[in-house]
Amino acid sequence: MEDYLVEIKKAAGEKDQLTFSGQLTIEHTNEIKLELMQLVSTFSSSLSIVVEEVTDFDLSFLQLYGSLLNLLKVKNINYTAHWRADEEQMKLLCGSGFSSCI
């Protein structure tokens, strides 16, 4: 597995699915941001965001994630967000105030 993964899956007649996984940390945030900037223009009007198999994350990714959700609202893109977090990750998300984003 690469250090991190940002992937968009498109299926005819269904929501696009944007998936994040791996090391979602400051050392990869700039690359993730650049990939998102290229992908955002390809999103359909409905998007499913999945964060799964996260080995590590930090505040820089949470800020980027929050910015993505705000951008989707501005662009009137309907989305659902699913963060498949383990117990330790959930504690960190709730403690950071970002649990409402998942």
Secondary structure, 3 states (H helix, E strand, C coil): CCCEEEEEECCCCCCEEEEEEEEECHHHHHHHHHHHHHHHHHCCCEEEEEEEEEEEECHHHHHHHHHHHHHHHHCCCEEEEEECCCHHHHHHHHHHCCHHHC
